[in-house]
């Protein structure tokens, strides 16, 4: 599994449009609107480097209103927590 975190700046007023387009793309597992230097953070998980390259350099470029991206490729995961369980109401993280 290849994982990347994509930091995204959008044109003013288009954060929701871009986020909705991103979550519809195969391989994009999560999209977060964030505060700070970037507007959105997308987490991409695919099987191969070739799929990652295709998604980032071809499909991401087709989304309107993206001004700038920075892609961070993950080398190693240091946490294997079940994120769905951690964020479920009434469940405390270990």
Number of C-alpha atoms within 10 A of each C-alpha: 7 16 22 18 18 19 20 22 19 20 13 10 9 14 17 13 14 21 21 11 13 21 17 10 13 12 17 19 15 14 19 13 13 12 8 6 9 16 21 21 20 20 19 24 19 17 11 11 13 11 14 19 11 11 18 17 11 11 13 15 13 11 13 13 16 19 11 11 17 12 15 12 14 11 9 8 7 6 7 6 10 9 10 8 12 13 11 10 8 8 9 9 11 5
